[in-house]
Amino acid sequence: VQLQASGGGVVQAGGSLRLSCAASKRTTSNNGMGWFRQAPGKEREFVAAVDWTGSMTSYKDSVLGRFTISRDNAKNTVYLQMSSLKPEDTAVYYCGASLSSAMTRNQSQYRYWGQGTLVTISS
């Protein structure tokens, strides 16, 4: 399974972006999916996760109410809609497919990773 993340870019604080993560195979429709991010000089951290149905989601506290994770299993794609962006959201964002159908915040539970897409928020 290959994951291709896209949609990153440079936006001003307060703006919005939508990230997409396209999977190469339909098998990911049975997997929980997640978004993680890594800021310069920091470790990769959890951002959001969704179960295989798309009905259960989980978010990092600092993005709750600003970010929305969703998925379209017919298109093998997971999205991260980001709004009210802040400079501290600047990072490389990675999508992952977990080992199970449930959502999880635990990076060790993710088997497949995309290449990352850079999001830069200017103040």
C-alpha positions as CSV (number, residue, x, y, z in Angstrom):
1,V,0.0,0.0,0.0
2,Q,1.3,3.4,-0.9
3,L,-0.1,6.7,0.5
4,Q,0.3,10.0,-1.3
5,A,-0.3,13.1,0.8
6,S,-1.0,16.4,-0.9
7,G,-2.5,19.8,-0.3
8,G,0.2,21.5,1.7
9,G,1.3,25.1,1.1
10,V,1.8,28.5,2.5
11,V,-1.1,30.4,4.0
12,Q,-1.6,33.3,6.3
13,A,-2.7,32.8,9.9
14,G,-6.4,32.4,10.1
15,G,-6.6,30.7,6.7
16,S,-7.6,27.3,5.6
17,L,-6.1,24.3,3.8
18,R,-7.4,20.8,2.9
19,L,-4.9,18.0,2.9
20,S,-5.6,14.8,1.0
21,C,-4.1,11.3,1.4
22,A,-4.8,8.9,-1.5
23,A,-4.1,5.2,-1.1
24,S,-2.9,3.0,-3.9
25,K,-5.1,0.1,-2.9
26,R,-8.6,-0.4,-1.7
27,T,-7.4,-2.4,1.3
28,T,-7.1,0.9,3.3
29,S,-10.8,1.2,3.3
30,N,-10.7,-1.4,6.2
31,N,-8.0,0.4,8.1
32,G,-8.1,3.2,10.6
33,M,-6.3,6.3,9.2
34,G,-4.6,9.2,10.8
35,W,-2.7,12.4,10.3
36,F,0.5,13.2,12.2
37,R,2.8,16.2,11.9
38,Q,6.4,17.0,12.6
39,A,7.5,20.6,13.2
40,P,11.2,21.6,12.8
41,G,13.3,20.3,15.7
42,K,10.4,18.4,17.2
43,E,9.1,14.8,17.2
44,R,6.3,13.7,15.1
45,E,3.0,14.0,16.9
46,F,-0.6,12.9,16.5
47,V,-3.1,15.3,14.9
48,A,-6.3,13.4,14.0
49,A,-7.5,9.8,13.4
50,V,-10.6,8.2,11.9
51,D,-11.9,4.6,12.0
52,W,-12.6,2.6,8.9
53,T,-16.2,3.7,8.8
54,G,-15.5,7.4,9.1
55,S,-17.9,7.7,12.0
56,M,-15.4,7.7,14.9
57,T,-12.8,10.4,15.1
58,S,-10.1,11.7,17.5
59,Y,-8.2,14.9,17.6
60,K,-5.2,16.5,19.3
61,D,-6.6,19.0,21.8
62,S,-5.0,22.0,20.2
63,V,-6.7,21.3,16.8
64,L,-10.1,20.3,18.2
65,G,-12.7,22.5,16.6
66,R,-10.4,23.8,13.9
67,F,-9.4,20.6,12.0
68,T,-11.8,17.9,10.6
69,I,-10.7,14.5,9.5
70,S,-12.9,12.6,7.0
71,R,-12.6,9.8,4.5
72,D,-14.1,8.7,1.3
73,N,-13.6,4.9,1.0
74,A,-14.9,4.8,-2.6
75,K,-12.0,7.1,-3.5
76,N,-9.5,5.5,-1.1
77,T,-8.8,9.0,0.2
78,V,-8.6,10.6,3.6
79,Y,-8.9,14.3,4.2
80,L,-7.8,16.8,6.8
81,Q,-9.7,20.1,6.6
82,M,-7.8,22.7,8.5
83,S,-9.2,26.1,9.4
84,S,-8.2,29.0,11.7
85,L,-4.6,28.0,11.1
86,K,-1.9,29.3,13.4
87,P,1.8,29.7,13.0
88,E,2.3,26.8,15.5
89,D,0.5,24.5,13.0
90,T,3.5,24.8,10.7
91,A,4.9,21.3,10.1
92,V,5.3,18.5,7.7
93,Y,2.0,16.5,7.8
94,Y,2.0,12.8,7.3
95,C,-0.9,10.4,6.7
96,G,-0.8,6.9,7.9
97,A,-2.8,3.7,7.7
98,S,-3.1,1.7,10.9
99,L,-3.0,-2.0,11.6
100,S,-6.6,-2.2,12.7
101,S,-9.9,-0.9,11.6
102,A,-10.2,1.3,14.8
103,M,-8.9,4.8,15.1
104,T,-5.7,5.2,17.1
105,R,-3.4,7.9,18.3
106,N,-0.5,5.5,18.7
107,Q,2.1,5.9,16.0
108,S,3.4,2.4,16.5
109,Q,0.0,1.1,15.4
110,Y,0.4,2.6,11.9
111,R,1.9,0.4,9.3
112,Y,1.9,2.5,6.2
113,W,3.0,6.2,5.8
114,G,2.8,8.8,3.1
115,Q,5.7,11.0,2.2
116,G,4.5,14.1,4.0
117,T,3.3,17.5,2.8
118,L,4.6,20.8,4.1
119,V,2.2,23.2,5.7
120,T,3.6,26.7,6.5
121,I,1.5,29.3,8.3
122,S,2.8,32.8,8.1
123,S,1.9,35.3,10.9
